[in-house]
Amino acid sequence: MSRIITVGREFGSGGREIGRKLAQALGIAYYDHEIVTELIRRTNLAEEYIRSIEEKNPVPVFAVTTGRTFLSIGNPLAEQQVSVLSEEGRIIQEMAEKSDCVIVGRRADYILRDKNPLKLFIYADMDFKMQRCREWEHFGEEITDKALRQKIINVDKERAKYYEFMTGQKWGDKANYDICLNTSALGIEKAVESILAVSYTHLRAHET
């Protein structure tokens, strides 16, 4: 039975760090930016362009069927965006087939739902997220608290819209995840310890 963990997360909550630490502790692969790198290799598109559509709705000229497929009505830009997202889904499937892994974001919980992954959602209080953002190199003192707070809100809104458009499920809804953790209450290390304890139980429950 493969061990697959997917990590949905609010911006600044520490989900990426938790995913990396889980992969290290379990001795399994970690996929995040690696997915973008592989998309660039396969599509020859610029990294900035891929990142610009990764967590946003495709141009809304596609009807979505029950099976989450897209019907083109002749918009080349939308066709390209959906093609990139479809290729991203194939890459995630291939990575999960290749080895045990932790995959961050990119609706991996939905794409890999038939593999019974351990589905995590990491969230945090706004003050905690702002503090973490200020510790990153690309957020300095030049950004005001008001602007930083709005940045976090906007990123999470885009993630929610993208996830809901692509899956038909509500982003962050506890019904769609196995574990939802508030890192502002637990801290990163305690969150990792808690998830590791549950991951072994989850694996045994799905052994065949």
Phi, psi and omega per residue, in radians:
M1 nan 2.210 -3.100
S2 -1.324 2.674 3.047
R3 -1.846 1.964 3.133
I4 -2.238 2.247 3.099
I5 -2.154 2.250 3.068
T6 -1.949 2.500 -3.046
V7 -2.184 1.862 2.920
G8 -1.581 2.601 -3.066
R9 -2.785 2.591 2.977
E10 -1.331 2.661 -3.138
F11 -1.129 2.150 3.117
G12 1.538 0.042 -3.068
S13 -1.438 -0.250 -3.117
G14 1.688 0.192 -3.108
G15 -1.046 -0.695 3.131
R16 -1.144 -0.752 3.125
E17 -1.125 -0.718 3.107
I18 -1.086 -0.766 3.124
G19 -1.045 -0.744 3.141
R20 -1.140 -0.750 -3.141
K21 -1.172 -0.637 3.083
L22 -1.109 -0.790 3.139
A23 -1.078 -0.727 3.125
Q24 -1.123 -0.768 -3.111
A25 -1.162 -0.610 -3.106
L26 -1.561 -0.195 -3.122
G27 1.203 0.648 -3.123
I28 -2.150 2.987 -3.076
A29 -1.213 2.664 3.091
Y30 -2.182 2.198 -3.099
Y31 -2.188 2.157 3.077
D32 -2.594 -1.570 3.098
H33 -1.113 -0.396 3.120
E34 -1.044 -0.538 3.122
I35 -1.177 -0.739 3.097
V36 -1.111 -0.755 3.130
T37 -1.012 -0.751 3.133
E38 -1.214 -0.620 3.074
L39 -1.098 -0.737 3.110
I40 -1.060 -0.760 -3.124
R41 -1.090 -0.705 -3.058
R42 -1.410 -0.524 -3.030
T43 -1.837 -0.304 -3.054
N44 1.063 0.427 3.082
L45 -1.637 2.737 -3.127
A46 -1.220 2.555 3.138
E47 -1.027 -0.701 -3.108
E48 -1.082 -0.672 -3.141
Y49 -1.189 -0.776 3.137
I50 -1.068 -0.775 -3.134
R51 -1.161 -0.512 -3.119
S52 -1.200 -0.400 -3.126
I53 -1.913 -0.143 -3.044
E54 -1.038 -0.689 -3.048
E55 -2.098 0.464 3.091
K56 -2.239 2.736 3.079
N57 -1.049 2.450 2.924
P58 -1.070 2.796 3.076
V59 -0.844 2.158 -2.936
P60 -1.355 1.083 3.046
V61 -2.105 0.328 3.140
F62 -2.022 2.260 3.015
A63 -1.419 2.444 -3.116
V64 -1.845 2.162 3.138
T65 -1.469 3.053 3.131
T66 -1.003 -0.578 3.141
G67 -1.443 0.146 3.120
R68 1.111 0.642 3.022
T69 -1.786 2.906 -3.023
F70 -2.076 2.466 -3.127
L71 -1.952 2.023 -3.097
S72 -1.285 2.467 2.980
I73 -2.119 0.491 2.944
G74 1.607 0.449 3.083
N75 -1.797 1.891 -3.061
P76 -1.019 -0.682 -3.133
L77 -1.114 -0.798 3.129
A78 -1.128 -0.682 3.122
E79 -1.069 -0.727 3.137
Q80 -1.162 -0.730 3.139
Q81 -1.086 -0.789 -3.140
V82 -1.176 -0.601 3.091
S83 -1.091 -0.729 3.118
V84 -1.113 -0.780 -3.126
L85 -1.162 -0.627 3.091
S86 -1.154 -0.723 3.105
E87 -1.138 -0.664 3.083
E88 -1.046 -0.731 3.100
G89 -1.073 -0.692 3.114
R90 -1.146 -0.690 3.126
I91 -1.096 -0.760 3.130
I92 -1.089 -0.732 3.088
Q93 -1.066 -0.779 -3.120
E94 -1.122 -0.718 3.134
M95 -1.115 -0.700 3.133
A96 -1.221 -0.544 3.100
E97 -1.254 -0.569 -3.016
K98 -1.275 -0.667 -3.065
S99 -2.879 2.890 2.958
D100 -1.033 2.535 -3.047
C101 -2.871 2.841 2.931
V102 -1.965 2.247 3.140
I103 -2.134 2.233 -3.096
V104 -1.723 2.223 3.017
G105 1.160 -2.759 3.014
R106 1.010 0.637 3.088
R107 0.877 0.501 -3.098
A108 -1.074 -0.553 3.118
D109 -1.041 -0.640 3.138
Y110 -1.384 -0.782 -3.118
I111 -1.035 -0.671 -3.056
L112 -1.771 0.349 -3.036
R113 -1.026 -0.520 3.138
D114 -1.272 -0.224 -3.136
K115 -1.671 0.076 3.134
N116 0.921 0.954 3.108
P117 -1.217 2.815 2.952
L118 -1.432 1.962 -2.992
K119 -1.727 2.034 -3.118
L120 -1.871 2.586 2.917
F121 -2.312 2.147 -3.079
I122 -1.882 2.225 3.131
Y123 -2.388 3.035 -3.108
A124 -2.857 2.858 3.049
D125 -1.211 2.709 -3.070
M126 -1.047 -0.746 -3.121
D127 -1.052 -0.712 3.120
F128 -1.109 -0.768 -3.125
K129 -1.151 -0.683 3.117
M130 -1.148 -0.724 3.115
Q131 -1.061 -0.788 3.128
R132 -1.109 -0.714 -3.141
C133 -1.086 -0.668 -3.124
R134 -1.217 -0.359 3.105
E135 -1.392 -0.261 3.131
W136 -1.361 2.652 -3.072
E137 -1.118 -0.604 -3.047
H138 -1.502 0.013 3.009
F139 -2.038 1.977 -3.108
G140 -2.007 -2.934 -3.124
E141 -1.204 -0.282 -3.064
E142 -1.214 -0.330 3.121
I143 -1.616 2.291 -3.117
T144 -1.322 2.828 3.087
D145 -1.029 -0.713 -3.131
K146 -1.083 -0.794 -3.128
A147 -1.175 -0.694 3.138
L148 -1.152 -0.751 3.102
R149 -1.031 -0.752 -3.140
Q150 -1.177 -0.639 3.088
K151 -1.036 -0.809 -3.139
I152 -1.097 -0.785 3.125
I153 -1.055 -0.781 -3.098
N154 -1.135 -0.747 3.133
V155 -1.073 -0.781 -3.130
D156 -1.166 -0.602 3.075
K157 -1.098 -0.747 3.134
E158 -1.148 -0.725 3.112
R159 -1.069 -0.737 -3.132
A160 -1.116 -0.787 -3.121
K161 -1.126 -0.758 3.133
Y162 -1.077 -0.869 -3.090
Y163 -1.074 -0.795 -3.095
E164 -1.188 -0.646 3.108
F165 -1.147 -0.719 -3.048
M166 -1.432 -0.383 -3.042
T167 -2.100 -0.363 -3.036
G168 1.339 0.162 3.130
Q169 -2.010 2.790 -3.124
K170 -1.523 2.176 3.120
W171 -1.143 2.266 3.109
G172 1.473 -0.079 3.116
D173 -1.237 2.154 -3.066
K174 -1.026 -0.401 3.135
A175 -1.180 -0.314 -3.093
N176 -1.701 0.042 -3.069
Y177 -2.310 2.756 3.069
D178 -1.467 -0.621 -3.124
I179 -2.412 2.267 2.984
C180 -2.081 2.161 -3.044
L181 -2.197 2.373 3.073
N182 -1.674 1.843 -3.070
T183 -1.263 -0.359 3.087
S184 -1.249 -0.355 3.084
A185 -1.575 -0.681 -3.041
L186 -1.686 -0.566 -2.941
G187 1.465 2.811 -3.051
I188 -1.138 -0.860 -3.050
E189 -1.120 -0.769 3.123
K190 -1.134 -0.635 3.101
A191 -1.089 -0.761 3.124
V192 -1.094 -0.787 3.134
E193 -1.046 -0.750 -3.131
S194 -1.125 -0.741 -3.133
I195 -1.172 -0.701 3.121
L196 -1.062 -0.705 3.126
A197 -1.095 -0.717 -3.122
V198 -1.317 -0.545 -3.057
S199 -1.073 -0.642 3.139
Y200 -1.177 -0.700 3.097
T201 -1.118 -0.734 3.137
H202 -1.098 -0.743 -3.128
L203 -1.089 -0.816 -3.131
R204 -1.094 -0.626 -3.106
A205 -1.167 -0.408 -3.106
H206 -1.898 0.196 3.085
E207 -1.221 2.497 3.141
T208 -2.130 nan nan
